[in-house]
Amino acid sequence: MNRSIPTAIISLVASFAAAATIRVPQDAATIQSGIDLAQPGDTVLVSPGTYTEFIDFKGKAIWLQSEAGPGQTVIQSPGQFGFVVQAKTGETAATVFSGFTVQGGIANRNSHPQVPGGGMVVHGSSITVTDVVFRDNEGVMGGGVYAKHGAPTFTRVSFEDNRAVLGGGFAYEASNATLIDVKFLRNEAPYGGAVNGYGNLVIDGAYATGNFGNQFGSVVQSNGGTLHIRGMLAEGNGRYEGNQFSGIYSSLAGGAIYTSATAGQIINSRFRENAAAFGAALYFAGGSTVRLVNSIVDHNLGLGGILVNDASPRIINSTVRSNNNGALFVQRGRVPSVVNSVFAFNDKWGYAVEVFGPGVAAITSSVVFNSSGGGNFTGPTVITSDPRLDAEFRPLPGSPVIDAGDNSAVPNGILTDFFGSPRFVDDPEVADTGIGVAPIVDIGAVERQVGLRAWPLSNSGKTSH
């Protein structure tokens, strides 16, 4: 029997057969010489050690990988201005950079014009970066990484102790960047201590601590475009010097996040113990329409755990508790809307909600509870009693938040709460006081779980907002 093999399979087998592994320093003395020898599909495999050089991928679809991981394999600057690693020749996702520490990149920030530099530049490239540590680099835009245009992806990447003018760890400009399971540790920049930029940025899973922006956004400053954050824990960012009676806020605005003219969504995230003079955790400005969903804002230091300045964010099924100077502070112009959310115990110095300038905050199907008073807002379905939450923000038995929300306000596709448990669960011991067909969503970031009547996984018929 004559069995022919498709030409495409023959080509694929041939390409794999032709792929080579170039070992550094065994086959090539330096990483760059290994890259220069490589052909598309090849792997450049680097032995443990410290390599003092600049490297450039030169547009090649290759895999640059260490044998032993970032803890034992370092690429460091030779002490000259410039980026240690360069991907600026149209690299696609088939170009992979994996398993290194990149350190010591420097820019001349005192020259005119400033000379760029830092850990890595990604210009017009969609390179794939995995398991890399960018440490102790200094740049103008992006101490760790500067990304312009392209659509790079960074997975399990750590940005540590980097510094810049804009974006101490990571800066992006008109790009579509994706960061997955990343860490931002102790990065500094006046604007965006860890991240700064405009374009379309996705952060899916992140831990941020010790970052500092003395102007805007100690973790992220977004200056336009879209920002989508899922599963971020930001704690201990920004700086507060003093005590509960008098203190100096070294961070001006946005102890964690600062957005201007930005759309998008922050979901299933927690912001705790961050500090800034204005917007201790979150600052939404300049027409931003970001949605905050299934998130927790707690124990932050500054005027308003959330501050809104001429923006229209929508706060949905979130819990804002125990911030030292009010839950929500609104300055002039456009105002936020709040639904299915808890504002409680944010009253050391101020009301739960304070609005200065025209307009009031539109709050519905929510709890506003402060001993010093609620503040100025409208909403016929606002509960003003203790929400009765435990230390993990879970509703206690008999809590007024149970089955009291508005089902139609939950964004389409949201089927779980902050902890990943079912979002729509009925408590048979509590009368439904919310809006919609049972099961009625609870108010706040966490749903009370009683093991009964979860919303169907199809989420059919729910309204998108």
N, C-alpha and C positions, 0 to 999 in steps of 0.2 A: 504494500500500500504506500502511495506517495503522500507523505504528510509534509506540507510546506510550513515553514516558520515565518510568521509575519515580519516584515522588514523592520518595524518599530522595535520589536523585541530584540532582533539581531543588533540594531544600533545601540540599544540600552545595554545589552551584554557587552558589547565592544567598548562602550564608554567606561563601564566598571572595570573591565579587564585592563584598560589603558591607564586607569587612575593609579597614582604612585604615592608613596609616603616618603617624604623628605625629612630626615631627622637632623635636628639642630642640637649640638654642634657637630654630630658625627658626619653628616653629609654636606652641611653648609655651616660655615663658622659663625654666622650671625643670623638672626631672625630675618632681617631684610634680604640677605642673600638667598635664604630658603624661599622666601616669597618670590624673588626674581626668577628662581629656577622652576617654580611650580607652574603647572598647566591647569586649565579648568578641571575641576573634579579632584584634584590632588589634595593631600593632607600634609601640612607642615607641622610636624610633631616635635615639641620643644622639651628638652630635658630640664630638670630642676636647676635653678641658678638665677643669678641676677644679670640681666642683659642691659647694658648701657648704650642705648641707641634710639634714634627715631625710626619708625617703621611706617610704610605706606602700602596699602593693599593694591593700589594701581588698577582698580576695577576688576580684579580677578575673582572668579567664582571658586574660591578654595576654602578649606577649613584650616584655620590656624588654631592649634590646640596644644595645651601643655600636657605633659604626662602625669604630673603630680598635683595640679590644681594651683589656685592663686596663693596659697600659703607658702608654697615652695618655688614659685616661678614669677619673677619680677621683671618688668620692663621699666626702666627709669630713664629720665632725661639725661642727656650728656652735659647738662648745665648751660645750655643755650636757650634763647627765647624760641618758643614754638610748641606745637602739639606733639606729644610723644607718639601717638597713634593717629594715622590719617586714613579716612575712607571718604574720598572726594572725587571719585571717578566713575560714578554711576553704578556702584556695587548694588546687587540685588540681595534678596533674602538668602540666596544660595551662598553668599559670602558669610562665613561664620568665624567669629572671634570668641574663643572660649578658654577659661581657666587660668587667667593671669591677674596679677596685681600691677596696676599702672600708677606710677608715682613720680613726683618731682617735676612735673611739667610747669613751666613758668611763662608768664607774659610780662612785658614791660609796660606797667600801668602808669608809669610816670612820664613816658615820652609823649610827644605830640607829632603825628597821631600815635595813639597807643598801639603797641605791637601785640597781636593776639598770641595766645598760647594756652597751655593747660594739658589735661590728660589726653583728651581725644577730640578730634573734629570729625563730624559726619556731615558732609555738604553734598546735597543732591544724591544721597545714598540711602538705601534701604537695608543696610547690613543687619545681620543677626548677632547680638552680643549676649553671651550667657556666662554665668559664673565668673564674673570679673569684679575686682575691687579697684575702684578709683580712689586713691588715697594721697592726701598731702600734695595736691596740685593747686596752682594759682593761675587764674585767668582774668580776662576782661569780661567776656560773656562765657559763663560756664567754666568754673574751675576744673570740675571733673570731666564733663562732656559738653561740647557745643554742637547742637544739631540744627542745620538750616536746610529747608526743603527736604524732600525725600520722606521715607516712612520707616525709620529704623525701629527695631524691637530690642528691648533690653529685658532679660529674664534672669532672676536671682543675681542681680547686680547690687553692689553696695557702694555708696558714695560716702566717704569718711574723711573728715578734716580737710575739706577743700575750701578755697576762698576765691571770690571774684567780686567784680562790681555788680554784675547782674547774674544771679543764679550761682550760688557758691558750689553746689554739686552738679547741677544740670541746667543748661539754658537751651531753649528751642526758639526758632524763628521761622515762621511760615512753614512749619513742618507738621507731619502726622505721626507723632512719636507715640510708642506704646511701651509702658514700663510695667513689668509683671513681677510680683513678689520681690520687691526691692527694699533696701534700707537706706535711710538718710541719717547719718550720724555726725553731729558736731560740724556741720558746714556753715559758712558765714558769707554774707554779702549784704550790702545795704538794701538791695532790692531783691527779695526772694532768697532767703538764707540758704535754702536747699535747691529750689527750683524757680526759674523765672522765664517768662516768654509769652509768645502769642502764636496762635495756630490751633491745632487740634491735638490735645494731649489726653491720653488714657493712662490712668494709674490703677492697676488691678492688683491690690494686695501690697501694703506698704507699712513699714514701721519707721517712725521719725522721732528722734529725740536729740536734744542738745543743739538744735539748729538755731541760728540767730540772724534776723534781719533788722537792723536798727531803724529802717524806714518802713517798708511794707512787706508783710508776709514772711514770717520766720521759717515756714516750711515751703509754701508755694505762693508765688505772685503770678496771676494770670492776667495779661493785659489785653485780651481780646480773643475771639474764636470760641472754641468749646473746651470745657474741662470736665472729664468724667472720672470720678474717683469712686472706687469700690473697695471696702475692706481696709481702710487706713486706720491705724492707731497712731495718733500724734500726741505725745506727752512730753512735758518739760521743755517746750520750745519757747523762744523769746526770753526776755530777762526782766526780772523784777527785783529791785534792790530796796530793802527797807523792811517795814513790818506792817501789820494790819492797820495802823493808824496813819502812817506816813511812808510813802515809798516813791522811788524814782523808777519809771518805766523806761528802760533803755530801748525797748522796741516801741515804735510809734503806733502802728496799725496792723492788726491781723496777727495775733500771736501764733496762729498756725497757717490760716489761709486768707489771702487777700485777692479779690477778683475785681476787675473793672471791665465793663462792656463784654461780659462773658456769659455764655449760655452753657447748659449741661446739667450734670447731676452729681451729687455726693450722696452715696448710699452705704448703709451698713458700716458706718465709720464712727470712731470715738475720738473726741478731742478733750483731753484732761490735763489740768495743771500747766497750761500754757499761759503766757503773759504778754500783754501789750497795753499801752495807754488807752487805745480805742479798739474795741473788738478783741476782747481777750483771747478768743479762739478764732472767730470767723468775722471777716469784714467784707461786705458786699457793696460795691460802689459803681458809679458810672453806668447805670442802666443794666447791670447784671441781672440775669433771670435764672440763675442756678436754682435747682431744686435740692433741698436737703431732706433725705428720706431715710427712715429707719436708723437714725443716728442719735448719738448721745454727746451732749456738750456739758461737761461738769468740772467743777473746782478750778475754773480758770480765773486769773487775776487781771482786772482791768474794767473799763467802762463798757458794760454789756458783754455777756458771753458771746452774743451775736450783735454786731453793729451794722445797720443798713444806712447808706448814704446815697440818696437819689437812685435807688435800685429797687427791683421788684422780685426778690427771691420768693420761693414758695416753700414753706416749712411744713413737712408732712410726716405724721407718725414719728416724731422725734421727741426726745426728752432733754430738757435744758434745766439742770438742777445744781444748786449749791455753788453757783458762781458768785464772786464777792461783791459785784456791783450791778445787779440787774440781769435779767435774762436776755431782753431784747431792747436795744437802744436805737431809735430811728431819728436820723437827721434829715431835714428838708426834702422836698421833692417827692418822688415816688415812694410808695410804702410797700412792705411785704404783706403776704397773706399767710395765715397760719391755720392749719386744720389737723385734727387728730393728734395734737401735741400736748406735752406737759411742760409748763413753766412753774417751777416750785423751789422755794427756799433760796432764792437769789437776792436776798434782801439785806445784806449787811449794810449797804449804803443807799440803795435805791429801790424803786418800784420794780415789779416784775417786767413791766413794759413802759418805756418812756418814749414819747414822740415829741420832737421839737420841730417846729415849722408846720406847714400846712398838712392836713390829712391825719388820719389815725390808722393804726394797724388793724387790719381786718382779721379777726380771730373767730373761728367757728369750731364747734365740736371738740373743744380743748379744755384743759385745766389750767387756770391761772391762780396760783396760791402763794402769796407772800404776806408775812406778818405786817409789813409796812404798807401794804396795799397793792392793788393790781396795777394801776397806772391808767393811761388813756388808750382805749381800744374800743372797738365795737364788736358785737357778736351776740346773738340771742341764745346761743347754745353753749355758753361758757360756764364751766363748773368752777366755783371758787372755794372748794373745800380741799382738805389734805388729800392728795392722790393715793396715799398709802402704798408706797413702793418699798421693796426691801433694798438691801445694799447693792444688789445687782440690777436694780431698776425693774424688777419683776413685780407685777401687781399682787398685793396680798389679798387673802380672801375678803370679800366685801368691798374691795376698792371701787370708788366711783368711776374709774376708767374702764372697767370691764363691760364689754358689749355696749359701749357708749359712743363709738365713733361714727363716721360717715363713710359707708362702703364706697360710694361713688367717687370719693376724693383720693382713694388709693390708686396710684398709677398702674396702668395695665401691666401685667406681668409680675407684679410684686405679690408673691405667694408665701414669703417667709418673713420673720421679724429679724431683729438685730442679731439674734443668736442662731438664725437659720432654722428655727422652729416654725410650724405652720402659722400663717398670719391670721387666718380667719378661724377661730375656735369659739364655740358656744360654751358658756358656763351655765349649767342648768339651775344653779343656785342664785343666779342674778337675773333680774328682769331686764330685758332689752330696752335700752333708752336711746339707742342710736338711730341712725337713718339707713334704711335698706332692708333687704330680705335676710333673715337669719341664715347663717351665723353673722353677727355684727362684729366688725373689727374693734379691737380695744384701742383706747387712746394711749399714745406713747410709743416708744421704740420697741417695747417688749410685750408680747402677747401672753396672757395667762394661759398655761397649758393644763387642760384637764382631761386630755385623751379622748375628746368627743368631737364629732361633727366638724371636720375640717373642710374648708372650701375645696371644690373640685380642682384638680390640677390643671384642667384646661383653661381655667380663669375666664371662661366664656361669658360674654355679655357685660363684662366690667368696663367702666368708662375710663378712657385715657385722659390724663390732665397734664 
